[in-house]
Each structure stands twice: as C-alpha cells, then as structure tokens.
C-alpha cells in the first residue's frame, strides 16, 4: 500500500486526484466536508483509506495531515463509525451525540478540506480551512435540527428511518466522490441544496412546535 505518487510502482496508475484541477479538487473537498457534518467518522475513515491506497494525494506542504492514512487513525475512525451508527438511531441520544460533536465535526471538515486542496499560498490554505469548516457546520446544523424535529415525534421508528437514510446518502456520496471525482462538484452543490432546505424546513417546524407549546 502507498500514500504518495513517489511510492507507486513503475508504470502504475497515478493518483486520481493528482490529475484534477483546482476547481475539481475544491468540489471534492466541499463534498467530503459536507459529508463530515453528517458522518464525520465515516468520512475520515473513507478519506484515510483513500490516502492509504493512493487514491487521494496530499499536498506537499500539508504532509502532516498524512495522519489520516495512519492505521491507528483509520482504526479509531472505524470504531467511531460503529458507535455513531448505533447512537444515531436512538431517540434523544442522537441529539446528545450531535451536541457533543458541534465543534468536532466542523473542525474535522476543515482538516479534510486542507488535506484535499493543494493550496499554493497561505491565504488559499486559510480559505480552504474556513470553507471546509463552514460546510461541515452547515450540514451538522441541518442534521441536528432535523433530528430535534424527529425526536419530537411520539413513535420510535422515524428516528431509525431517518438515520438509515443518512447512512445510505453518506455511503453513496463518499463512493461517488472518491470513485468519480469529476462529479464531486455536482455532489457538493446537491448536498448543499438539500442541507439548506432541510435546515430551513427544520427551523419552520421547530418554530411551530414552540408556538404550540406556548399556547398549552
């Protein structure tokens, strides 16, 4: 296994992302950052494996982020995936889990963006960090708000269904982003549109619930 082009055997296929331009790389970074707001550990796990197997190249000036490809980080992320899978399907425990990760997910999204985008100057590095963190924060906020609405439902099945849908969307988004990076920009725009729509709808519903509770 390898993490750098220099480690690739002679004649081997070069790393996919190395052939991409800055716009495509930005789309990949945005997609992974948005997905990190939903499923941080799954995204870190997938990105770590991609780096480990040479599908995702790290910029020379950000080689310290090679930690994502560490077997230890991949292992810890795998444990996080399992824990989050079950915690996310239990009513109210999912909201507690989301609250704990309010700062963790945006930071993770920002670091993932730095690991993907090959910035030529410090200003672009800061921009990638802020955009990645902002994208993860938006998707995290939509997820947390949506779960607050779902938890208000008296029946116990909607939470499991919503969590299952998020699992499927995350796996599909990660697969599409890593397998076909050209579509990463489309994935990012689609995820952002869905996320903003969910955030707005959740805000409207929570506002109505608050009005009803005040009248009781």
N, C-alpha and C positions, 0 to 999 in steps of 0.2 A: 504494500500500500504506500501511497505517496501523498504529499500535500503541496508540492511545488513542481513547476514545469521542469526545473533542473533535475528533478528526481525521476522524471519519466524515462522509460527505456527508449533506445533509439528507434525511431520510426513509429512510436506510439502516438495515439491521437492526442493532440494538445488539449489543454483545459478549455472547456466550452466558453466560460465567461471571459477568457483572455482575448477572444476574437470579437468581443462586443464593444460597441462604442459607449461613450459616457451616458447617452440617453437611455440605452438599453440597460446598462448597469444600474442607473438610477431607478428604473422601473422594477428591477429585481430587488433592489434594496427597499423600495417602498412596499412591495408585496410582502417581503419577509417581515418588515417592521409592523405592517398592519396585522399580519397573522400572529405576531408575537403578542399583540394586545389581547388576542383571544386565547391562544395556547402558546405561552412563552416556552415552556419546556420542550414541547413537540417541535417548535421552530428551531430552538438551539440544537436539539438532537439531530434534526434533519440537516441543518447547516453544518454541524460538526462532522457528520458522516460524509457530506458532500466535499468538505475540505479534506477529510481523511483519504477519500478515494480520488482526489484530484479533479473533482467536478467544479469546485469553487476555488478560485485563486485569491490569495491575499495580497494586497498592495505591499510593495517593498517597505514603505515607511510605516506600515501598521502590522509588522510581523509579530508583535507582541500579542495580537489577537489570534495567533495560531493556537492559543489555549483552547479555542472552540474545538479544535481537532484532537485534543488530548483525550486518551481513553478514559481518564478519570472524569473529565467534564461530560463526555458522552454518556458514561455510566450514571453519573449523578442526574443528568438530564433525563435519562431513561427512567430512573426511579421517580423523578418529578412527574413524568408523563403518566405513570401508573397511578400515583397518588392523586394527581389532578383529575384523572379520568373518573375516579370514584367520588372524590369530594365535590366535583362539579355537578353531580347528579343527585345530591341530597339537598332538599329544600332548606334554605337559610344557611346551611353550611357553605354552600356555594357563594353566598353573599359575603360571609366572613372571609372566605378564601380570596374573593375579589378585593376586599378591603385591604387585606394584608399585602396584596400584590399591586396596589395603586401606584407605588413608586418603583417597584421591581420591574414590572412589565415595560413601562416607558424607557427605563434605563437599559433593559435588555434589547428593546427595539432600536435604541440609539447605537448601541455597540454593534449590533448586527449590521446596521447601515454603514458604520465605519469599516466593518470587515469586508463589505462588498464593493463599496465605491472607491475607485482609485483616484483619490484627490491629489491634484498637483500642487496645491498650496494650502497653508493652514486655514485660510478663510473657507475653502471648499470643505475641509475636514469639519470645521465648526458647523457649516450649513448642513452637511450630511448627518451630523450628530443631532442637531436640533430637529431636522425634518423627520429623521427616524424615530426620535423620541416623541415628537408630536403625533406622528401617525399611529404609533403604538398606544399613546394616551387616548386618542380619539376612539380607536377600536375598543380599548379597555373600558372607556366610559360608556360606550354603547352597550357593551356586554353586561356591565354591572347594572346599568339602568334597566335593561331588558329583563335581567334576572330578578330585579326587585319587583317588576310587574308580574312576572310569572309566579313568584313566591306568594303574591297576594291571592292567588287562586286557591280555593279550598281543596281541590282534587290533587293527588300526588303524582299524576302521570305526566303532566305537561312539562315539568322540570326535566324529566328524563328524556322526553322527546326533543325539547329544545337543545339540551346538551348533546344528544346524539346527532342532531343536525349540524351543530357547531363542529363536532368531531369530523363528520364527513366533509364539510366545507374546508376545514383546515387541512385534512389529508389531500383533498383534491387540489387545493391552492398550492400546497407545498410541492406536490408532484408536478403540477403544470409549470411552476416557477423554475424548478430545478431541471426538469426534463426538456422543456421547450422555453428557454429564456426569452425568445423573441416575443412571446405572448405575455411576458411579465408586466409590461406597461398596461396592457388591457386588463390583466388581473388586478393590478393596483387600482386603476380607475373604477372598476366594477366593485371591488371591495370597499373603496372609499364611499361610493354612492350608496351601497347597501348599508354601510355603517352609519352614515349621516342620516339616512332615512329611518333606521332603527332607533337612533338616538333621539330624533325629533318625535317619533311615534311614542317612545317610552316616556318622554317628558310630558307629552299631552295626556297620556293615560295616568301617569302619577299625579298630575295636576288635578285631574277629575276625581281621582280617589281621595285626594286631600280635601277637595271641596265637599265630597260626600261625608267624609269623616267629621268635618267641622259642623255639619248640619245635624249629626246624631247627638 
